[in-house]
Amino acid sequence: MDKRAENRILLTSDYLPPSDGGVEQVVQKLAVHLVEEGFKVGIFTLDDGTQDFELQDHPEISFYTASAFDLTETIGLQSMFSVSALREFRRVVREFQPDVVHAHNRFFYTSVLGALYSIRADYKLVTTLHLGDIGMISGFGGAAAKTFEQTISRFVISRSEQVICVSAAAELIAKSLRAKRTAVVRNAVDVDEFSPNPTNGTSLLYIGRFVHNNGIQDLLTALPAILDSHPDAEIHLVGSGPLGEEVQKTIQSSGLSDSVTIHDYVDDISEMYDRASVFCRPSYSEGLPLTMLEAMASGVPPVVTAIAGVPEVVTDHETGVLLEPGNPDGVAQAVIELFDDDELRAKLATNAREYITENLTWEQRTERVMKVYSKVVTND
């Protein structure tokens, strides 16, 4: 009998689509691909009552939720809290009887639940680290995250039989938190859904939460210089978050309203890449940003900061442009360079797409994750 068909995998994530963060997109894709490979798949997530989850329309996936409060606006970092989840998660484990609980993100509440119940429950815990070094996150949110990492996250990692890391940089974090075993399994892209649709226009795209660690403030600072050089350029910002009001005010006060469009949510995100000629995400903290990989698969050269796992994928002026974080002038110069040089932009687009199709497809990623499951279940 096919061993994978016997395995029951319970994936956990505080958020799921239509929430537009990279972690939730990865979890949803993984769930669908595991079902296609013959696994019994369950999902446990938190619900603040504001969204209808896309995975609820997949009858082959057992879907479980617990009511929760979203604290993102309060602390400035993506965060959920739930009292009822303590009881609900125990019930789900009894009902679904997972062989593996696969937690996502060392800061998620559901990851903590997975670690707590692994003490007595009969399942193996696997945790994926999606985020690299958080040292550059400032303010109250940064201080809270650093304290959480050295206490609660360390407990989650220590309870995990295997830690999957989306980059070698994330693997260093896992080892510093005393991971027993680690494996680098980078994020992936559906290369059929995200494919090139070349455009000759000057259109700049940002996709991500409006939070400080994604660098949206640096991109806004860079926009006047970009538009001075290319007055006809279109700027598309896709996302929402704690800095949403500040983003709106900055655009208005800087006189950028005619050039900048904010998209709170987009049904088909691939259409945004189709209209873009350059992608930009000048983050301060990342693991391996899914939106960057989607841009590369779509033949849209990325302008990104050389942090965490990004330099493991992007080679400067070969598959994208790399910058140091906190450098709005560098952002402006890089975007202008690509807007000015059609030949360079085309070269980067071709190279970026080729890298993704050769190394980071979902078929490849699913196979690598399945190997991790096999090892932890068989104690190999």
N, C-alpha and C positions, 0 to 999 in steps of 0.2 A: 504493500500500500504506500502511496505517496505521502511521505512524512509531513510535507507542508500542509496537506489537506487536514491533518489531524491537529495541527497547531491552532490555538485560539489566541489572537493578538488583540489586546485592548490598548488603543491609542488614547493618550490624554493631552488636552491642550485647553488653556483658559479661554481661548478664542478660536472661532472657526469662520470661514466665509459665510455671509458676505463681509465680515470684517476683513480689511484689505491688507493686513500685515503679512510679511513673508513667511513667518512660522506657520500661521494657519493655512496658507496656501500649500505649503509643503506637506502638512499633516493630511489635508484633504486629498491631495494627489496620491500620497502613499497609501491611504486607505483604499482608494479605488484600484490602484495597481495590485495591492495585495489580494484583493478579492478576485481579480483577474487571474492571479497565480494560484488560486485554490484555497487560500487561507480563510478561516472564520474570523471576521473582523468586527470589533466593537469600538465605539467612540464615546468617551466621557468628556463633557465640556461644561462650562458655566454659562448661565443665561441671566442677563440683567433685564430681560423683558423687552428689549428694543429691536430684536432681529429675528427673522425666520431663517433657520440654517439650511443651506443648500443640500447638505448631506441627508437631511430628513426625507428627501425624495429618492433615496437609494435604499429600497427595501432589503437588499442583500447585506446591508450594514446595520448592526444593532446600535441604536442611537440612544444615548442617555444624557440627561442634563440635571443640573442642580441650580437653584436660584442663587443669584449673587449680586454684589454691588461692584460697579466699575469705579475704581479709585484713580483712574488715569488723570482726570482733570484736577484732582486734588494734589497729587504728588508730582505730576509732570512726567511720569514714566508709566508705561503700560502695566496695569496692575488690577487684579480682581480679588475680592474677598467673599467668602461664603461660609456661613455656619451650617446650613443644611447639607452642604457637600460632605461634611464629615460622616453623616449618617448615610447619605445616598451612595457614596463611593463604596462603602462596606456592602450595601445591598447589591450593587452592580457586580462586585467581585463574586459574591455568592451566586448570583444569577448567571452571569456569563462564564464564570470559571476559567479565566485566562491562564494560558501557559506562560505568556509574556505580557507584562504591562510596559508599554513603550511611552515614556514621558518625554515631553518636549519643552525645552527652555528651563534652565536651572533656577529661574526666578518665578516660574508660574506656581500658583497655588495648587493646581492639580498635580504638579510634579512632587510637591511636598506630600500630598495625600498618597501618591504611589509609593513613596519611600516609607512613610509611616506604616502603611498596611502591609508592606513587604516583610515586616518584622515577624508577623504571625501567619500571614496568608501564604498559600502554596503557589506562588508564581515567581518568575524571574523578572527583575527590574532592569530595563534598558533605558538610558536617558540620552537624549541628543542635546549637545551644546550648540546652539545656534548663534551665540553671541561671544565675541572675543573679549579683549581687555576693556574694562569699563573705567579705566583710570582717568580718561578725559571728560567724563560726565561730571559736570559741576553742580553746585547748589545743593538744596535739600535732597532732591531726588538722587543725586550722585552719592551723597553721604549715606543715605538709606540703602542704596543698592550695594555699596561696599560693605556695610555692616551685615546685610543679609547674605552676601556672598560668603563671607568668612564664618558664618554660623549655619544658617539654614541650608544654603546651597552646598556647603561642605558635607552636611549630613546626607543630602540627596545623592550626591556623587559617591559618597562612601557606601551607601546602600545599593548602588547599582552594580550588577554583575558585569555590565559592559557599558562604556560611554562612547557614543558615536559623536564624532566631532566634524563639523562642516568644513574645517580647514586645519592645517597643521598649527596655525596660531591658536585656534580654539583648543587643540589637543594639549598645548602647553598649559593652558588654564586648567583643563581637566586634571592633568598630572599634579599641578600645584594644589588642587583640592583633594588630592589623594585618591584618584581613580584607581580601581583595581586593574582594569584592562581598558584599553582605548583602541579605536579604529577611526581613521579618517575616511568619511564618506561625504563627499561634497554634494551640495544642492544640485538640482537638475532642472531641465527645461523640457517641455513638450515641443519638440522641434517641428512638429506639424502645425501646432497652434500658433507658434511664434516663428514666423519665417519672413525673409526680406521682402519689402515692398518699397524699392528705392524712391526717394523724393529729392528733388533738386532745390527745394526751398530752404529757408533758414527758420527752423522750428526747434525750440529747445523744450525738452520734457524732463520733469521731476516727478517721481512717484514715491510716496512714502508718508509716514505720519509726520504731522507738523509738530515735531519735538526737537529740542536742542541737539540731541546726539545724532540726528540725521542731517544736521547742517543746513536746514532750510534758511536760517538767518544769514548765513554766508552767501548763499545763492541770491537772496534778495539784495544784499549789499552789492553784489557783482552786476546785477541787472542794468543799472543806469549806464555803465560803461559798455556793456554788450549792445544795448539799444542805441547808444551814441554812434557806435560803429556800424550797426545794422538796424536802422530805424524801422524797417519793415518786418523784422523778426517777430515770430509768434512765440509766446511763452505759455506753456501749459503746466500747471501744478495740480497733481492728482493726489488728494489726501485730505486729512482732517486731523484734529488733535488739540492739545492744550494751547499751542501757539496760534491757533486758527484766527482768533480776533486780532492778534498782533500782526499776523501776515496780511490780513485785510487792510489794517490801518497803514502799514508800511507801503503797500502798493498804492493806496490812495494819496498818502502824503508825498510820495515820491513822483507822482504824476505818471504812474505806470499802468493805469487802469485800462487804457486803450490797447495795450500790448499783452497783458497778462490775463489768462483765464484760469479760474480755480474750478476744478471738478471734484466735488465731494465724494462721489462714487460713480464708477463706470461699469456698466454691465459686461462689456467685452473689452478688457484692457488691451488686447492685441491691437485694437483699432487705434489706440493712442500711440503705440510704437509705429504704426503704419504712416502716421502723419508727421513723425519726428525725424529730424536729421541729426540731432545730437541729444544724448541722454546725460543728465548730470545729477549726482547725489554725493555732495561733499561731506560725508559723515565723519563723526568723531569716534563712533563705536559701532562695530559690525561683527558678524561672523563671516558670512559670505552672502551678500545681499542678493536675494532672488530677482529683484527688479533689474539689477545690473546684468544678470545672466539672461533674462528675458530680452533685454535690449540687445545684447550681443547676438542672441539667436535670431533676432529680428533684423540684424544688419544695421543697428544704430550704434555708432561708436560711443562708448561711455567715457565721461569725464568724472573721475572718482578719486577719492583719497586713498593713499597707500597705507591702509590700516588692516589689521587682522589678516583674513584670508584673501583679501583683494589682490595683492601683488602675486599671489600664487596662481592666479588666473589671468590677470591683465598684465601684459608687458607694455611698458611705456612706448608709445608711438609705433606699436606693432598691432596690438589688439584694443587699444584705448589710450587714454591719457591719464597719467597718475600725478596726484598733487599731494602736498602735505596738508593735514587738516588745519582749519583756522586761517585760511589764506584766500579771502574773497578776490583779491587782485589776481591771484593765480587762476582762480575759477574763470574770471572774465577773460584773461589772456588765452586760456585753453579753448574756451568756447569760440572766441573770435577767430583763433587760428583755424579751427575746423570749419567754421562758416566761410572763411576766406579761401580755403584750399580744398577744392572739390576732389582733387586727385588723392590727397592724403586721407580725406574722409572716406572715399571709396575703398582705399587700401585697408584701412582699419576695419571697415564694415565687413569686407570679405574675410579677413583674417579672424575676426571675432566670431563670425558665424561658423567658420571651419573648426575653430577650437571647440565650440560647444557641441557640434554634431559628432566630433571625434571622441569627446571625453565626458560630456555631462548630459546624456539623455536620461529620461526617466527609466527606460529599460535597464540601463547600466546601473542606475542608483538602486532600483528595486532589488536587483540581483545581489548587490553588495549588502543591503540591509537584511535580506533573507539569510545570507551566510552568517551574519551576526546572530540572528535568531537561532539558527541551527546550532551554533557553538554554545550558546548559553543554555539551551534546552537539553543538550546532550552532555553538558559539562566538559566540553572538549577544550 
